[in-house]
Amino acid sequence: MNPALTLVVPVRLGPSVHQGEARLDALLSAAALPAIDRLIVDDGSEEAGRAVLEALADRHGARLVSTGSRGLPFSIGRARNAGVQHAHAAVAMFNDIDFHAPRETYARIVEEVLAREIASRPFRFFCVPVAFLSRRRSAPVEAAALDGGIAPGMLAPLLAAGALALADGTRITLGSSAMVVNRWHYLALGGHRREFVGHGAEDFELLHRLASYLGRHPRPGDYYRDTGSRPTGRRIGFRAHFADHGADLLAGGVLLAHLWHPERPIRDYKRKAENFALLDRCMRDFDATGRQPPPLGDLASGRRALVVAGGESGLEGLRHLLPHLGDLGTDASGGTARAEAADVVLLAGGDPGLATRLAAAGRTILQIDGASDGGRLLVRTADGPDGVCEAFAHRLAGTGDDAPRPTAFRRIDLPGVGAWSFADPDPLCEETPAATGSRPPAGGTLEGPGTWNHWRRRLLGLSSG
């Protein structure tokens, strides 16, 4: 059975992680379902911690990968990126080591993944609500989690309270970091930004971009304002917007519990001031320019790919194709040494004769042709041009705002790459004033260069103008 969901658990295990081994043991046990691919991502544990992780993975039949970051400051975003790159399912969920729930909750999450068709609707995502428990309320929940698992009804009082904040300090976050995302869309967006170090705000930056693609909920007023983690009772600021993507889960009784822990004395772990200042800059820049990190490669494919780029290449229009090529490398020099070691080469500018030489050497070549005037993506093999993938033509540079919309689900067989599916824009993403009217960029209009709809068309691949 192919897994429906890869559960990505980022961790740097050591003495500073409160109940780290016991909590991870309990988490892996609770999520032990045939539909879930459990993946531990080690972000720099020392030898002793690494040995514990290996033993836990072996005991539970889970997988373990490493970011190779020992000695570097902890980065939960880096760990999540690596987890999605190594995922075996088409959908991934982030589950911090302190997030716990009954096994039935994980079964419900899988049901939501299937019902929402997230594997085939790339822009769809949701957040699993998380109850951040006070120390007093956390104690019995943790005891249960570590002793056979949390009973199905144990979190029911939190749901029945009908409030997002309780008198004992417990609070429920709807727009949490426990995001459930389409793997290919996440890789295409470049995942979490590398600029964020430690823990804090990196999830909000990603949610900002995910919500921009989906376009399901209008942005609230005073959008860039950080209202803090406590409920305000008003729909203002970006946190309220992200909460829209988890509210229906809470209404359906789906909730994770964040177990209390003392503040962790990990170097550069908590950087609230720096990270939230960076968050504000990144959100505003993305809304103004559409800039985001380069796509991430698929490290689970075992395939090596090289992107040879030069000048105005049209690569941004192929953002959602690039992860399918495999483990991505880049080369701006146009040389042949690295290209000859790759299984697939995407040529976007550079030496025009390189395609012929590499095809003759048995490499599969994807070549952008005529990107400045609309462009095509050519597939070349040793026998010469193999075909033109016209489905990509409208996504390359120079097509303008009147570019044709994709009208059918397409399945394109790329030699050496396999089938790549290109879906229609999600019906939830239709650009209507109801969806976008509350969040136009500076200038106050919805159409024309530089406006919100203009950038959403570019981001969704509906045009590159």
N, C-alpha and C positions, 0 to 999 in steps of 0.2 A: 504493500500500500504506500503510495506517495504521500508524504506529509502535507497537510493543509497549511501548516504554520511552523515557522522556525522561531523558537523562543530564545532571544539573545540575552544572555546574562553577563553583563560586564563586571569585572571584579579585579582588584589588586589585593590579594589575600596576604594578611600579615597580622601581627599582634595588635595593631591599631584598629582593626575591623572587629567591632563588637560582635561576639558570637558568630564570627564569619563562617567557620566550617559547619557548625550546627545549622545555621540558617540556610546555607547553600544546600546542605543535605536534605533539609525539609522541603525546600523549594523544588528541587529536582524530583523528589518523590511525589509531590502534589501535582506536578505537571506531567507525570508519566502516563501519557495517552498515546495510542498508536498514531493519531493525527498530528502529533506535535514532535518536531525535531528540536531537541534540547541542545543548545550550543553555549558553552561557557567560553567567554573571551577573557584571556588573561592579559591585563595591561600592566606588565612589569613586576609581577610578584617575584620576591627573592626565592632562592632555591627551596627553602622549607615550605613556603606557601605554594610553590609550583608543584611540589611533591604531593601535597594535600589535594590540590585540584586534580591531578592525574588520578589519584586514588578514587576521588569522588566520581569522576567521569567514568572510570572503569566499573565502579560499583553500580552505577545507575544506567549504564549503557548510553551515556550522553557523549557528545563530542566536545573536544577542547582545542582551541586555537590560540595563538599568541600574537600580540602586536609587535613583539620584539622591542619593547620600550623600557626595559629595565634600566634604572638610573635616571630616566626622564620624569618630569612632573606627570602625575596621573592625569589622564584625559578620558573622561567617559564618552565623549564624542568620538574620539579615535577608536575606542573599543567597540562602540556601536557600529561604526562604519565597517570595521573589520568583520563584525558578526554578519552583517547583511551581505558583504562580499563573499562570505563562505557559506551562506545559507543554502539549504537544499530545497526549501519550499519557495513558492512564488510570493508568499506573504510573510512578513517578519513582524515580531512584537518585541519591544524592549521591556525587560523585567529586571529592575535593580534587585540586588541581593536582599534588601529589606522589604520588598513587596511580597506579600503572602496572601493566599486565598485557599478555600476548599477546592478539591479536585473538580467538583461540579462547576465551579466558576470557570475553570480553564476549558471545560467542555462547552460551556455557554459561549465563551469567546470564539471557539472554533465554529460554533453554529452561526455566530454573527459574521465571521469571515466568509462563510459559504453563502449565507443569505444575501449579503451585500455584494457578492461577486467581486471581491477585491482583487482576486487573482487575474481577472480579465477586464476589470475596470480600473486602469492604473491610477487615476487621479483620486479615487476614493480612499479614505482613511478614517479612522476614529481613534479616540482616546478612551482608555479604560479608567474610570474614576478611581481615585485612591483616597482612602481615609488615613490621614496622618494622626496616629493614635497618641494620646497623652501617655506619660510613663505609667500611670495607674491603669489605664484601660488596656495598654499594650501587654502587661504582664500575663494575664490569663490567656490572651490570644497567642502569645509566643509559646507559652507552656503547652498549649494544645498543638500548635504547629510542630513543635519539636518532639511531641509524644504521639505520633501516629497521624497527625493532620488536623486541621481546623474543621470542626463539624459544619455541615451545610448551613445551619441556621444561626451560627455563632455571631455573624455580622449583621443579622436581621435588626437588632435594636438601633443600629446606626441608620439603616434605611427607614425604619419606622419613625425616627425622630423628626423627619421632615425638615431638617435644617442642615446647612453646610458648616455651621460652627456650633460646638457644644460648650457648655460652661466649664468643663474640665480642661479645655485647651485642644480637644480633638477637632479637626477640621477636615472637610472633604473637598478635594480638588478635582474638578471635572475635566479641565484641560491639562491632563497630567503628561509626564514624560513616558508613560506606558502607552506609547503610540503603536497602532497596528497599521502597517503601510504595505503597499505593493512594492515588492523587492526591486523590480526593474525601474519603477518611477523614482524610488529613493536613490538608486545608483545614478540615474540620469541627472538628478538634481545635485549630485555631488555630496549627498548626505550632510552630516553635521560639519559646520565650518571648522577648519583646523586652527583658526585664530583663538578659539576659546580654550582656555587651560583650566584644569580642575573641574569643578562641578558648580553649575549655576548659569542659567540664562541660555545655554547652548540649545536646550530643547525648545525654548520660545522662538529662537531664530528659525529653527527648522519648521516649527508649526506655522510661523508667519508665511513661509513659502508654500508649504503644503496647502494651507487654507486659501492662498491666493490662486493656486491652480484649480482647486475644487470649486471655489466661488459659490458655495451653497448658502452661506449665511452672510447677511450684510454686516459690515463693520460698524461697531458702536461709535458714538461720538468720542472726541478726544482720544483717538485710537492709540497714539504712541505713549499715552500716560501709563505708568506702572502704578497700579492701585494697591500693590502689596498682596500678601498671601491670604489675608483675612477677607471674608466676604464683605462687600460694601453695600449690598442691597440695591445698587444702581448698575445699569448696563453701560459702563464706560470703560475705556482702556482695552488694551490688547488681551488681557487675561479673560475678560468677559467674552471676547470673540472666540478664544480657544475653548472656553467652557462649552460653547454651543456644540462642539464636536464630541462631547462626552455625556451630555445631559440625558440623551435618550437611553444610554446604557444604564445610568443610575436608575432611571425610571423603570427599567426592566429588571432591576435587582442585581446588576453586575457591578461588583465592587472589590477592589484589592485593599488590603490593610498594610500600611507602612508601620513596621514595628519600631518602637522607640529605640534610640541609641544615643550615647553621649557624643559630643562633638569629636570628630576624628582628627587627631593631630598628624595629618598627612601633609607633607610639604606641598604648597600651592593647591590644596584641595578645595578650599573655599575662597573664592575671589569675587565676592558679590559686587563690590563697587566697580571693579575693572570690567567684569563681564557684562554688567547691565549697561554700562556706558557704551561698550562695544555693541551690545544688542541694539541700542537705539540707533547707532550709526548704520549698522547693517540693514535694519528694517527700512530706514529712510532711503538708503542707497538702492536697495532692491526695488522699491516702489518707483524710484526716479529713473533708474537705468536698466533694470532687469538683470543686473550682474549677479552671478552666483558661482559657487565653486565648480571646477571642472568635473565632468562625470567620473564615477568610480568604475573600475573594471570588475568583471565576474571572475573571482578567484576560485570558484568551485568548478569551473568548466575544464580546467587543465589545458586551456588553449592560450597561446601567447599572441598578442596583437600589437602592432606598432602603428601609430598615427604620425605620418610625416606631413607637417603643416608648414605653409609658407604664405605670408601676406593674407589677403582677404579670402579665406578658404571656404567659407560657408559651413564650418564645423558646428556653429551654434545651432543651425537648423537640423543637424543630425544628432543632437544631444541624446535623444531617446533611443538611437540605434547603437551608439558607441559601447555601452555596457555589454551588449550581446556579443561583441567581438571577442571578449575574453579578458585576460589580464592586460590592461592597457599600459603601453609605454609611449612616450612621445619623442620626436626627433625633429628639430627645426633645420637641421643641416642638409637633409636630403641624401645622406650617405647610405651605402648599401650594407655595411657590416651588421648593424643591428637588425635591419630589415630581413636579412638572410636567415637570422635566427628565429624569426617570427613565423607563426602559422598563417596569419592573416595580416595584410598591410592595407591601411587606408591612406591613400595619397590625396592630399588636399593642398596642391601647390607643389613647388619645388621642381626638380629636374623632370621634364616630361618623358625622358627616355628611361627613367627608373622603372616605370610600370612594365615596359617590354622586357627589360633585363630580369626583373623579379619573376614575371610570369614564366619566362623561359626556364627559370630555376625551380619551377614547380610550386611557387607560392600563389595563394589566392589573393587577388588584388581588387580592392574596391577603390575606384577612382572618381573623384568629383570632377566633372567636365562642364566648363562654361558657367561657373557659379555666379559670375557677375551679371548674367542675363537670364537667370531663372534656374539654369543648371540641370544636370542629370547625374545620377550615380551609376557608373558603369561597373560591371563585374567582369574582370579579365582573368583568363587562365592561360595555360601554355598554348592553347589552340587559338588564341586571339580573343576579341570581344565576345563574351558569352551572353550578354544581354544587358538591357537597360532597365533599372528598377524605377519606372516612372512614378511609383507611389511616393518617392522621395523628392521628385522634382519641385513640387510646390513648397517644400520646406527649406529650400536653399535660398541664398541671399538674392535680393533684387526682385522678388516677386510682388512686393507691394501689398497694400492693405486689401486689394481685391483678389488675392490668391484664392484658388478653389479650395473648398473644404473637402476633406476626405469623406466619401459617401458610403463606404462599405468596409466591413472588416476584411483586411487583406492578410494573406499568409504568403510570405515571400521566402523561397528557398535560396539561401546564399551558399554557394559551394564553400566547403570548409567551415561554415558557420552554422548551418542548419536552418531551420525555419524560424523566421522572425515575424511576429504578429503585430500588425499596426491597426489599432482600434479606432473607431469613431470617437470624437470628443464625447465625454460622458454627458447624458441628458441633464445631469445636475449642474453641468458647467455652462449651460447656454447663457450667452451674454445678454441679459435683459436689464432694464433699469431697476427692476426689483432686486436683482442680484448685485448690481454694481453701483447703483445710484447713490448709496451712502458713503462711498469711498473713492470718488474721483480724485486724481492728483491735483496739485496746485494748478489753478486756472479754472477749476469748477466745471469743466465740460467732460463729456464721456467719450467723444470722438476726436479724431485728428492726431497728428504726430505728438508723441510725448504724453498722451493721456492714458488713463488706466486701461481702457479697452484696447488701446493700441498695443500696450505692453502685454496684456493678457493674450492677445492674438499671437504675439511673438513667442510668448512662453509656452503656449499650447501647441505651437507648431502650425497655427492656422495661416501664418504668413511670417515673413522675416523682414517686412518693411518697417 
